[in-house]
Amino acid sequence: MTRNRFTVAGGGPVGSLLAILLGRHGYEVGVYEGRPDSRETNIYQGKSINIALSDRGWNSLQQIGISADTKDNAIPMYHRAIHGLDGVLSDLPYGREGDAIWSVSRGGINERLLDIADDEPNVETHFEHRLVNVDFETASAVFQVKDERELTVDADYLFGADGAHSKVRRLAHDLPRFSYSQEYMPQGYIELNIPANPDGSHKLEKNALHIWPRKDFMLIALPNPDGTFTCTMFLNFAGDPSFGSLHERPAVKAFFETNFADAVEYLEDPVDVFLERTASPLFLVQVFPWSFNRKVGLIGDAAHAIVPFYGQGMNCGFEDCAELNRLIDVHDHNWDAIFPAYENARKPNGDAIAELSKRNFIEMSDLSGDRRFQVRKMIEAKFSARFPELWTPLYSMVTFSPDIPYAEALRIGDEQNRVMDIIMGWPNIEENWDDQEIMEQLHSLAVETFGHEM
Ligand SMILES: Cc1cc2nc3c(=O)[nH]c(=O)nc-3n(C[C@H](O)[C@H](O)[C@H](O)COP(=O)(O)OP(=O)(O)OC[C@H]3O[C@@H](n4cnc5c(N)ncnc54)[C@H](O)[C@@H]3O)c2cc1C
């Protein structure tokens, strides 16, 4: 039997996982990555760009059996440590006792997946091969190689796993009936660093995601195994304060001292870094279809670029791979059936996590510093602990419940919001939130709304 050949454009985390899964199904896979091989060139130059990986990501990685060892290099974050403007710290747990999201090195996980791909007999990885053209009828693609030479690669199928700025997706614009939308957020971001203590320990609590919520802007910090924290400052491009308004050293210094007083002593040269770095924009891309002529598909950020406020972009991309993997078995390698089944299954979930991620900026930057918000979360947590079959908080559905698709989590979460709005109208709720009557009213509203146990 001749094996089908796949080209995977993009050797990022999603492209590498996809290649491994396809290879293990017996396909011949060529991964073509535009950048040099980070394992040889150290392009991360010691920088720890980390991301939060949660159950959807781990579940998907489990399909190739790497979750246990990857977790060795991951730090569990059990709660959000919220740094008030007055320096007071408060905690918001992520879910039930023991639930954690995991801080992992983005480069580390990508390199681990590339190592596994290289060990697969059916997978070949190529670096410094930048895709420049695709024939959507035949799945043949043209790559510009390091020395400017052009190389045409023929295959039976091609996946664009080439990220938020996907070339494959941009080329698809010329195809008939291709729907596309792109939305820029008002905020951009820069990364900052908190170094380790001289003994290698962390300067802030290690097992937490730290947030300095300041309504229109915020700073977050995720721990790295080497004792450092990678911090991200999200701030508007325009207005005051903004990346646009803060360009003089005294103003930037005052901005940090006023808003992040308890972080300034730990951050490494925040004023210099802020002035030197160009803020990166944040945008969402939604497209349909995700496949063309049953020959070419999109996956990961190429299919759904979202904003990072739910920490789900990579989780969602890994879940795309897991779903595709499942569909290959369900449809017994019939790609005429797999492509439509894949895009129909994943598109509503990509849209849902895009919406949830946008909304979560407000939750992270504003509400998590707000007493009413915290009370709301405490009531939900208490109710959910008592009636787990009736109520799983939205954050837990998205982050800790891979069996609940994103689209379903969004729908249930909206219904829960309506119920909680009623509960929050209870007199003096901030003082009385722990009263038995609140639990009773919430119980009857939940039963009435959901009609059955979740
Ligand atoms: C600030 C920030 C924080 C984030 N935090 C989280 C988080 O906490 N949790 C989470 O799950 N996600 C997070 N994300 C999202 C996550 O980084 C992405 O969803 C994930 O990297 C997507 O993986 P991918 O492989 O689809 O795309 P990418 O990681 O972008 O990889 C695409 C690859 O394709 C290559 N490429 C591009 N063009 C071409 C071409 N023409 N030819 C060949 N190769 C090409 C690129 O070099 C790259 O290696 C965050 C994103 C940002 C910006």
The ligand as a MOL file (V3000), in Angstrom:
LIG
                    3D

  0  0  0     0  0            999 V3000
M  V30 BEGIN CTAB
M  V30 COUNTS 53 58 0 0 0
M  V30 BEGIN ATOM
M  V30 1 C 1.6810 36.8780 25.0230 0
M  V30 2 C 1.1160 35.5200 24.7230 0
M  V30 3 C 0.8330 34.6630 25.7690 0
M  V30 4 C 0.2790 33.3990 25.5020 0
M  V30 5 N -0.0020 32.5830 26.5710 0
M  V30 6 C -0.5730 31.3800 26.3280 0
M  V30 7 C -0.8960 30.5260 27.4210 0
M  V30 8 O -0.6810 30.8670 28.5750 0
M  V30 9 N -1.4650 29.3210 27.1330 0
M  V30 10 C -1.7240 28.9100 25.8620 0
M  V30 11 O -2.2540 27.7980 25.6740 0
M  V30 12 N -1.4160 29.6990 24.8090 0
M  V30 13 C -0.8510 30.9170 25.0170 0
M  V30 14 N -0.5250 31.7270 23.9640 0
M  V30 15 C -0.8410 31.2670 22.6080 0
M  V30 16 C 0.1910 30.2980 22.0820 0
M  V30 17 O 1.4680 30.8710 22.1090 0
M  V30 18 C -0.2020 29.9320 20.6590 0
M  V30 19 O -1.5580 29.5480 20.6110 0
M  V30 20 C 0.6460 28.7780 20.1360 0
M  V30 21 O 1.9900 29.1620 20.0820 0
M  V30 22 C 0.1350 28.3730 18.7580 0
M  V30 23 O 0.9460 27.3610 18.2480 0
M  V30 24 P 1.0570 27.1650 16.6660 0
M  V30 25 O 2.0460 26.0560 16.4950 0
M  V30 26 O -0.2890 27.0720 16.0710 0
M  V30 27 O 1.6530 28.5370 16.1350 0
M  V30 28 P 3.1010 29.1730 16.4280 0
M  V30 29 O 3.5200 28.8850 17.8030 0
M  V30 30 O 3.0230 30.5930 15.9980 0
M  V30 31 O 4.0440 28.3710 15.4370 0
M  V30 32 C 3.9630 28.5710 14.0470 0
M  V30 33 C 5.2780 28.1750 13.4280 0
M  V30 34 O 5.1890 28.3480 12.0210 0
M  V30 35 C 6.3730 28.9870 11.5500 0
M  V30 36 N 6.0350 29.7000 10.3180 0
M  V30 37 C 5.3550 30.8630 10.1780 0
M  V30 38 N 5.2430 31.1820 8.8830 0
M  V30 39 C 5.8380 30.1950 8.1700 0
M  V30 40 C 6.0370 29.9650 6.7790 0
M  V30 41 N 5.6020 30.8400 5.8550 0
M  V30 42 N 6.6900 28.8480 6.4220 0
M  V30 43 C 7.1370 27.9510 7.3420 0
M  V30 44 N 7.0080 28.1320 8.6770 0
M  V30 45 C 6.3430 29.2440 9.0830 0
M  V30 46 C 6.7880 29.8910 12.6820 0
M  V30 47 O 8.1650 30.2140 12.6050 0
M  V30 48 C 6.4330 29.0630 13.9020 0
M  V30 49 O 7.4900 28.2410 14.3100 0
M  V30 50 C 0.0310 32.9920 24.1810 0
M  V30 51 C 0.3340 33.8500 23.1230 0
M  V30 52 C 0.8670 35.1090 23.3840 0
M  V30 53 C 1.1590 36.0280 22.2400 0
M  V30 END ATOM
M  V30 BEGIN BOND
M  V30 1 1 1 2
M  V30 2 1 2 3
M  V30 3 2 2 52
M  V30 4 2 3 4
M  V30 5 1 4 5
M  V30 6 1 4 50
M  V30 7 2 5 6
M  V30 8 1 6 7
M  V30 9 1 6 13
M  V30 10 2 7 8
M  V30 11 1 7 9
M  V30 12 1 9 10
M  V30 13 2 10 11
M  V30 14 1 10 12
M  V30 15 2 12 13
M  V30 16 1 13 14
M  V30 17 1 14 15
M  V30 18 1 14 50
M  V30 19 1 15 16
M  V30 20 1 16 17
M  V30 21 1 16 18
M  V30 22 1 18 19
M  V30 23 1 18 20
M  V30 24 1 20 21
M  V30 25 1 20 22
M  V30 26 1 22 23
M  V30 27 1 23 24
M  V30 28 2 24 25
M  V30 29 1 24 26
M  V30 30 1 24 27
M  V30 31 1 27 28
M  V30 32 2 28 29
M  V30 33 1 28 30
M  V30 34 1 28 31
M  V30 35 1 31 32
M  V30 36 1 32 33
M  V30 37 1 33 34
M  V30 38 1 33 48
M  V30 39 1 34 35
M  V30 40 1 35 36
M  V30 41 1 35 46
M  V30 42 1 36 37
M  V30 43 1 36 45
M  V30 44 2 37 38
M  V30 45 1 38 39
M  V30 46 1 39 40
M  V30 47 2 39 45
M  V30 48 1 40 41
M  V30 49 2 40 42
M  V30 50 1 42 43
M  V30 51 2 43 44
M  V30 52 1 44 45
M  V30 53 1 46 47
M  V30 54 1 46 48
M  V30 55 1 48 49
M  V30 56 2 50 51
M  V30 57 1 51 52
M  V30 58 1 52 53
M  V30 END BOND
M  V30 END CTAB
M  END
